[in-house]
Amino acid sequence: MDKGIRRIITGTATKRRILDLGAAIGSSLGICLRLVRVYVRGLSSGLLFGLRRESGYDRCVSSFRRVSPGEEFPVSATLFVTYLKCPQQALGRLQGVYPPPTVQMFRGSLAHRVFARHLVDGLIDPEDFTDVCRQEVGAHLGGSMASLSLKPSEFRAITAEVEQLYERFKALPTDGFMDAEVDVQSEPAQGISLRGRVDAVYLDGDDTRIVDWKTGSYLDDAEPQLAFYAMAWKLAKGSLPATLEAVSLKTGERRVTRPTDADTALTETLVADMITALRVAIADRSDMPRTAGPHCRWCPLLGECGEGTAALEILD
């Protein structure tokens, strides 16, 4: 038996409660995994929700026009991915409850700024790298750095890690590069605002390719994130990108999708249903379902969530 689990269930006073919580968490995790499997299968087949053979645009308009009226809020890829993992955490974001800033988040944001600068302005000289990082922080990340109260030695360590990621990034081809950090916004129906920002856009012949850079190794959120970007791009630009990629600069792993109209229609239905559910919860001042899992470790609601606390006790 895993030492962590053995430690948790030691003692007759807490054994029954922990095992009951474990069973509940296991059930929630199973539901979550089934949801992800259904989601991915649906993206591949386009068979969910009885999708009719009509144009993707018409399906999109009908999906968003069916959204219940209610409070308006921006709908982003982050909100969508968060909702798929835990609806209550997504509701918390709309109520202003965000994860606290971390060094990992700051490092990732700085790396993305460096990548964009390279794509737009060209190669960064190693002797200038630290100064470039300071410039990017001053222009875009000053608030994040201040909130972390970083010491000079900590900032040097972060820039060293970013430089390692940049060395790997430089080896990637840039043929067909068009633009970096592209905002993609649309309003498919009154009161619904979809927002996304893609890291880089390339043109391969006549085909558009969207790339999202990841500075960590975790790519399990990539498929729904890329699906949202495909939907947002189609609504804003009128056509689907041919390819979307998520690339981990840490491991070299890639996740590649080639969306179809059926895929996008499924995503639109899921996003529309999410908006309705969140609007109902806001209007009723009610909670959303909570889904426990590894993502609870970074959830700002963890302190008030029994499911998440119990999940981490078992997973740790």
C-alpha positions as CSV (number, residue, x, y, z in Angstrom):
1,M,0.0,0.0,0.0
2,D,1.1,3.5,-0.8
3,K,2.7,5.1,2.3
4,G,0.5,8.2,2.0
5,I,-2.7,6.2,1.9
6,R,-1.5,4.0,4.8
7,R,-0.8,7.1,6.8
8,I,-4.2,8.6,6.1
9,I,-6.2,5.5,7.1
10,T,-4.2,4.7,10.2
11,G,-6.3,4.8,13.4
12,T,-9.8,3.5,13.9
13,A,-11.3,6.9,14.8
14,T,-10.8,8.3,11.3
15,K,-10.7,5.2,9.2
16,R,-14.4,5.0,8.4
17,R,-14.7,8.7,7.6
18,I,-11.6,8.7,5.3
19,L,-12.7,5.5,3.5
20,D,-16.2,7.0,2.9
21,L,-14.6,10.2,1.6
22,G,-12.3,8.1,-0.6
23,A,-15.2,6.3,-2.1
24,A,-17.0,9.6,-2.8
25,I,-13.8,11.1,-4.4
26,G,-13.3,8.0,-6.4
27,S,-16.8,8.3,-7.8
28,S,-16.2,12.0,-8.6
29,L,-12.9,11.2,-10.3
30,G,-14.6,8.5,-12.3
31,I,-17.4,10.8,-13.4
32,C,-14.7,13.4,-14.4
33,L,-12.7,10.9,-16.4
34,R,-15.9,9.6,-18.2
35,L,-16.7,13.2,-19.0
36,V,-13.3,13.8,-20.5
37,R,-13.5,10.5,-22.5
38,V,-17.0,11.4,-23.8
39,Y,-15.8,14.9,-24.7
40,V,-12.7,13.7,-26.6
41,R,-14.8,11.0,-28.4
42,G,-17.4,13.6,-29.3
43,L,-14.7,15.9,-30.7
44,S,-13.5,13.1,-32.9
45,S,-16.9,11.9,-34.1
46,G,-19.2,14.9,-33.8
47,L,-22.0,12.5,-32.8
48,L,-23.0,14.0,-29.4
49,F,-26.1,16.0,-28.9
50,G,-27.7,14.8,-32.1
51,L,-25.8,17.3,-34.3
52,R,-27.6,17.9,-37.6
53,R,-26.0,18.2,-40.9
54,E,-26.2,22.0,-41.2
55,S,-23.5,24.6,-41.5
56,G,-21.2,25.1,-38.6
57,Y,-22.2,28.7,-38.4
58,D,-25.9,28.0,-38.2
59,R,-25.3,25.4,-35.5
60,C,-23.2,27.9,-33.6
61,V,-25.8,30.7,-33.8
62,S,-28.6,28.3,-32.7
63,S,-26.5,27.0,-29.8
64,F,-25.7,30.5,-28.4
65,R,-29.2,31.8,-29.0
66,R,-30.5,29.1,-26.7
67,V,-28.4,30.4,-23.8
68,S,-30.6,31.5,-20.9
69,P,-30.6,35.3,-20.3
70,G,-28.6,36.4,-17.3
71,E,-25.5,38.1,-16.0
72,E,-23.0,38.8,-18.8
73,F,-19.4,37.8,-18.3
74,P,-16.4,37.2,-20.7
75,V,-16.1,33.6,-21.7
76,S,-12.5,32.5,-22.1
77,A,-10.6,29.2,-22.8
78,T,-9.4,29.3,-19.2
79,L,-13.0,29.5,-17.9
80,F,-14.1,26.6,-20.2
81,V,-11.2,24.3,-19.2
82,T,-11.8,25.2,-15.5
83,Y,-15.5,24.4,-15.8
84,L,-14.8,21.0,-17.3
85,K,-12.6,20.1,-14.4
86,C,-14.8,21.6,-11.6
87,P,-17.8,23.8,-12.2
88,Q,-17.6,25.3,-8.7
89,Q,-14.1,26.5,-9.4
90,A,-15.2,28.2,-12.6
91,L,-18.1,29.9,-10.7
92,G,-15.5,31.1,-8.2
93,R,-13.5,32.7,-11.0
94,L,-16.5,34.7,-12.0
95,Q,-17.0,35.8,-8.4
96,G,-13.4,37.1,-8.3
97,V,-11.8,34.2,-6.6
98,Y,-8.5,33.4,-8.4
99,P,-5.5,31.3,-7.6
100,P,-2.8,33.4,-5.9
101,P,0.2,34.3,-8.1
102,T,3.0,31.8,-8.0
103,V,6.6,31.7,-9.2
104,Q,5.6,29.0,-11.8
105,M,2.9,31.3,-13.2
106,F,5.3,34.2,-13.4
107,R,8.0,32.2,-15.0
108,G,5.5,30.9,-17.6
109,S,4.2,34.4,-18.4
110,L,7.8,35.8,-18.8
111,A,8.7,32.9,-21.1
112,H,5.7,33.6,-23.3
113,R,6.8,37.3,-23.5
114,V,10.3,36.2,-24.5
115,F,8.9,33.8,-27.1
116,A,6.7,36.5,-28.6
117,R,9.6,38.9,-28.7
118,H,11.8,36.4,-30.5
119,L,9.1,35.7,-33.1
120,V,8.5,39.4,-33.8
121,D,12.0,41.0,-33.3
122,G,14.3,38.1,-34.0
123,L,17.1,36.3,-32.0
124,I,17.9,37.5,-28.5
125,D,21.6,37.8,-27.8
126,P,22.6,35.7,-24.7
127,E,24.4,38.7,-23.3
128,D,21.2,40.8,-23.5
129,F,18.9,38.1,-22.2
130,T,18.6,39.3,-18.6
131,D,18.1,42.9,-19.7
132,V,15.4,41.7,-22.2
133,C,13.6,39.9,-19.3
134,R,13.7,43.0,-17.2
135,Q,12.2,45.0,-20.1
136,E,9.4,42.6,-20.5
137,V,8.7,42.5,-16.8
138,G,8.6,46.3,-16.7
139,A,6.3,46.5,-19.6
140,H,3.9,43.6,-18.9
141,L,4.5,41.8,-15.6
142,G,5.4,44.4,-13.1
143,G,2.3,43.8,-10.9
144,S,2.9,40.0,-10.8
145,M,6.5,40.5,-9.8
146,A,5.6,43.0,-7.1
147,S,2.9,40.6,-5.7
148,L,5.5,37.9,-5.4
149,S,8.1,40.1,-3.6
150,L,10.9,38.4,-5.5
151,K,14.4,38.9,-4.3
152,P,17.1,39.7,-6.9
153,S,18.5,36.1,-6.5
154,E,15.1,34.6,-7.1
155,F,14.6,36.7,-10.2
156,R,18.0,35.6,-11.5
157,A,17.0,32.0,-11.0
158,I,13.8,32.5,-12.9
159,T,15.5,34.2,-15.8
160,A,18.0,31.3,-15.9
161,E,15.1,28.9,-16.2
162,V,13.4,31.0,-18.9
163,E,16.7,31.1,-20.8
164,Q,16.8,27.3,-20.8
165,L,13.3,27.2,-22.2
166,Y,14.3,29.8,-24.8
167,E,17.2,27.7,-26.0
168,R,14.8,24.9,-26.8
169,F,12.3,27.4,-28.4
170,K,15.0,28.8,-30.7
171,A,15.4,25.4,-32.3
172,L,11.8,25.3,-33.5
173,P,11.1,26.3,-37.1
174,T,9.5,29.7,-37.7
175,D,8.5,29.2,-41.3
176,G,5.2,30.8,-42.1
177,F,5.0,32.8,-38.9
178,M,2.3,35.5,-39.1
179,D,1.7,37.0,-35.6
180,A,2.2,36.4,-31.9
181,E,-0.2,36.8,-29.0
182,V,-3.2,37.3,-31.2
183,D,-6.5,38.3,-29.5
184,V,-9.5,36.5,-30.9
185,Q,-12.9,37.9,-29.8
186,S,-16.5,37.5,-31.0
187,E,-20.1,38.0,-29.9
188,P,-22.0,35.1,-31.4
189,A,-25.2,36.2,-29.7
190,Q,-26.4,39.3,-27.7
191,G,-24.8,39.3,-24.3
192,I,-22.2,36.6,-25.0
193,S,-18.6,37.7,-25.4
194,L,-16.0,35.0,-26.3
195,R,-12.3,35.9,-25.8
196,G,-9.1,34.1,-26.5
197,R,-5.5,34.8,-27.0
198,V,-3.4,32.4,-29.1
199,D,0.3,32.4,-28.7
200,A,1.3,32.2,-32.4
201,V,-0.3,32.0,-35.8
202,Y,1.4,30.5,-38.8
203,L,0.4,30.2,-42.4
204,D,1.2,26.9,-44.1
205,G,0.4,27.6,-47.7
206,D,-3.3,28.5,-47.5
207,D,-3.8,26.8,-44.1
208,T,-3.8,28.5,-40.8
209,R,-1.9,26.8,-37.9
210,I,-2.3,28.0,-34.3
211,V,0.3,27.1,-31.7
212,D,0.1,27.3,-27.9
213,W,3.3,27.1,-26.0
214,K,3.5,25.3,-22.7
215,T,6.3,25.9,-20.3
216,G,5.4,22.9,-18.1
217,S,4.9,19.3,-18.9
218,Y,1.2,19.1,-18.2
219,L,-0.8,18.9,-21.4
220,D,-4.0,17.2,-20.2
221,D,-5.9,20.4,-20.7
222,A,-4.7,20.9,-24.2
223,E,-7.5,19.3,-26.1
224,P,-10.4,21.4,-24.7
225,Q,-8.3,24.5,-24.8
226,L,-7.4,24.0,-28.4
227,A,-11.1,23.2,-29.2
228,F,-12.1,26.5,-27.7
229,Y,-9.5,28.3,-29.8
230,A,-10.8,26.6,-32.9
231,M,-14.3,27.7,-32.2
232,A,-13.3,31.3,-31.3
233,W,-11.2,31.6,-34.4
234,K,-14.0,30.4,-36.7
235,L,-16.5,32.8,-35.1
236,A,-14.0,35.7,-35.4
237,K,-12.5,34.9,-38.8
238,G,-15.2,33.0,-40.6
239,S,-13.2,29.8,-41.2
240,L,-11.5,27.0,-39.1
241,P,-7.8,26.9,-38.6
242,A,-6.4,23.8,-40.3
243,T,-4.3,22.7,-37.4
244,L,-3.9,23.6,-33.7
245,E,-0.9,22.5,-31.6
246,A,0.0,22.5,-28.0
247,V,3.8,22.2,-27.5
248,S,5.6,21.6,-24.2
249,L,9.0,23.4,-24.3
250,K,9.9,21.4,-21.2
251,T,9.4,17.9,-22.6
252,G,9.0,18.4,-26.4
253,E,5.6,16.7,-26.3
254,R,3.0,17.9,-28.8
255,R,-0.7,17.6,-28.9
256,V,-2.1,18.2,-32.4
257,T,-5.7,18.6,-33.5
258,R,-7.3,19.1,-36.9
259,P,-10.8,20.4,-36.2
260,T,-13.9,19.8,-38.3
261,D,-17.2,21.7,-38.4
262,A,-18.7,18.9,-36.2
263,D,-16.0,19.3,-33.6
264,T,-16.6,23.0,-33.4
265,A,-20.4,22.5,-33.2
266,L,-19.9,20.2,-30.2
267,T,-17.6,22.8,-28.5
268,E,-20.2,25.5,-29.1
269,T,-22.9,23.4,-27.5
270,L,-20.7,22.7,-24.5
271,V,-19.8,26.3,-24.1
272,A,-23.4,27.5,-24.5
273,D,-24.5,24.9,-21.9
274,M,-21.8,26.1,-19.5
275,I,-22.9,29.8,-19.9
276,T,-26.5,28.8,-19.1
277,A,-25.5,26.8,-16.0
278,L,-23.2,29.5,-14.6
279,R,-25.9,32.2,-15.2
280,V,-28.5,30.1,-13.3
281,A,-26.1,29.6,-10.4
282,I,-25.3,33.3,-10.3
283,A,-29.0,34.3,-10.4
284,D,-29.9,31.7,-7.7
285,R,-26.8,32.4,-5.6
286,S,-26.3,28.7,-5.6
287,D,-23.2,26.5,-5.7
288,M,-22.2,24.4,-8.7
289,P,-21.1,20.7,-8.5
290,R,-17.6,20.2,-7.2
291,T,-15.4,17.6,-8.9
292,A,-12.3,16.5,-6.9
293,G,-9.0,15.6,-8.4
294,P,-5.3,16.6,-8.7
295,H,-6.4,20.0,-9.9
296,C,-7.6,20.8,-6.4
297,R,-4.0,21.3,-5.3
298,W,-4.1,24.8,-7.0
299,C,-7.7,25.7,-6.3
300,P,-8.3,28.9,-4.4
301,L,-11.5,27.4,-2.9
302,L,-9.6,24.5,-1.4
303,G,-9.9,25.9,2.2
304,E,-13.7,25.6,2.1
305,C,-14.0,22.5,0.0
306,G,-14.2,19.1,1.8
307,E,-14.1,17.2,-1.5
308,G,-10.9,18.8,-2.6
309,T,-9.2,18.5,0.8
310,A,-10.0,14.8,1.1
311,A,-8.9,14.2,-2.5
312,L,-5.4,15.7,-1.8
313,E,-5.1,13.6,1.4
314,I,-5.6,10.5,-0.6
315,L,-3.5,11.6,-3.6
316,D,-0.5,12.9,-1.6
